[in-house]
Amino acid sequence: MAGSFDFALAIGGEAGQGIATPGNILTRLFIRRGLYFNAYNAYQSIVRGGHIFLTVRISDAPVYTHGDKLDLLLCLNQDTMDRHLGLMGEGTRAIFNSDSINPGNPRQGVELCPIPVGQVSGSRNRLVQNTIAVGATCALLQLDFGILQGSLEARFARQGQSVVDENVGVARAGYEYAQQNFTPYPLALPETDRPQAQWMGNEAIAMGAAAAGVKFYAAYPMSPSTGVLHWMAQNARDLGIMVRQVEDEIGVANMVMGAAHAGARAMCSTSGGGFALMTEAVGAASMMEIPVVMVDVQRAGPSTGVPTKTEQGDLWQTLGASQGDFPRLIVAPTSALDAFHTIPEMFNLVDHYQCPGLVLSDLLISEGTFSVDPDDIDMSPEINRGKIITEAGTGNGYQRYKDTEDGISPRAIPGTEGYVHVVATDEHDEDGGLISDEYTNPYKRRAMVEKRARKLNDALDRVPAPALVGPADADVTLIGWGSTQGAIKEAIEQLAADGVTANHLQIKWIVPFHADVVTGIVNAAKKPIIVENNYSGQFYRYLRSETGLTIDSHIRKYDGEPFMPHHIANGAREILAGTADVFVPYQEVNV
């Protein structure tokens, strides 16, 4: 996937050491040069201490993961050095503050780059080591200091000229020290003619909602979904969006349902524990036929689980949300850009079908940081509100839940002149009147259940079917869903280098599910292997329930960290060799 330049650096330290700032400065330098990047931050759920490890991978071609290797390690404390230096290989560098860090014994070919921060900076401020490390990094990459200076000036402008001057001076000191004492990388940082933009997955989700015309957003802060709330709150006034931080997820779901019932496009985001509280509202939205979109940014569970780690563990929670039989839509975007495009698509679908739509993101997508081509961000997508009535009328004979051929009833917005609108969470007849006040009318109950079920009869025609990517006669077919797409793509390249051909089937739409298409592809595969980021094989269980297919080979990961490409490639090799049926990779990087 990567081009002629494929470079990965990592910044490690503890919470409170300001790791994000040097990462942001460097990534902005990269995207302004037209380079692509993919960044993953492994962090803990504490404000001070612990171990934080930010990996940034840069290339002159698109990259889909933070990769398998490190070329440069920036150690901000001893713990980072102890954990990661042993993983550095031939031709790599490690920058560290020699005033406080003892490097130990690196592997052969690793160049240690000690910087006496106190002497070089003339400052006792511990955080200056971050800026010095950025300056040294730019020197090792043979980047002109003026470019870094411009980035620093933009980053610290709001804090005043004295802060700008201090950071530029410290960075220059680190830059010049590295030039004089360390060997630069033999391949200089390239530049393309197309600058990129930078965003996080949660920002992509929020922007997709704004593009879709969302006018009401509510949430209770729950990592790793909180970034959506942050973006919404920051931009709400300019975009005309009402944003509410609510006391709990039950209130969130009911507020969003109320706003959607009143005619606004409305959305909320949470993680698995919060979604557990929203599930009654999912059923209520379906019974009242209210179009709402709920985003579940999955993290490791159950219960509080590991709040800052990723997992694909909520699939069956969304499939079984609330009780009874009712239509819902479930989608698992494959990347941040895909999530941006999927949100407007989901809103069009829920408006059309008048049912809840559930979006399964995860920490890897939502809290990852990525480069993006600005031309790929369309803030004016097609908007289709479905069978919605906004014009005044006589209301004669209006039935909110009319038993139509396709199961979808015309929806008058409450308050529209000339219409009487009755809605309740109890089962009802076509007029909205309850069917069980005096006795339960079995005919009307059956008619309403069947009406709601008919709504999704043509749903398969409205969402794209998954497609096989790669040679049809491949040795291995890797099957994934949601966020595993990037790692699978790059694993296929690694397998090809060993002479193993692999193709790829990535599932995005869970409901509706293209069972016939998937069955045909799997039956034609020589060796299908399912890749998923959970313990029990949740997607495989769903696949089997929908198709009856039995697949014996699996690659699974559930330690809280995402797949690296070599995890999947190694698993495929082991399975082909007959040494494993279920391969669980070992996480080499101790994050």
Salt bridges, closest charged atoms under 4 A:
ASP6 OD1 - ARG57 NE 2.97
ASP68 OD1 - HIS566 ND1 2.44
ASP71 OD2 - LYS69 NZ 2.38
ASP79 OD2 - HIS51 ND1 3.51
ASP79 OD2 - ARG83 NE 2.92
GLU111 OE1 - ARG93 NE 3.33
GLU191 OE1 - ARG33 NH2 3.75
GLU289 OE1 - LYS451 NZ 3.15
GLU289 OE1 - LYS455 NZ 3.23
ASP338 OD1 - LYS508 NZ 2.93
GLU345 OE1 - LYS508 NZ 3.87
ASP351 OD2 - ARG265 NE 2.94
ASP351 OD2 - ARG385 NE 2.44
ASP351 OD1 - ARG411 NH2 3.44
ASP373 OD1 - ARG194 NH2 2.90
ASP375 OD2 - ARG194 NH2 2.47
ASP403 OD1 - ARG454 NH2 2.54
ASP406 OD2 - LYS387 NZ 3.14
GLU427 OE2 - ARG445 NH1 2.67
GLU427 OE2 - ARG452 NH2 2.79
ASP429 OD2 - LYS444 NZ 3.76
GLU450 OE2 - ARG446 NE 2.86
ASP458 OD2 - ARG462 NE 3.40
GLU490 OE1 - ARG57 NH1 2.76
ASP498 OD2 - ARG573 NE 2.57
ASP559 OD1 - LYS557 NZ 2.87
GLU561 OE2 - LYS309 NZ 2.66
GLU588 OE2 - HIS566 NE2 2.90
GLU588 OE1 - HIS567 NE2 3.21
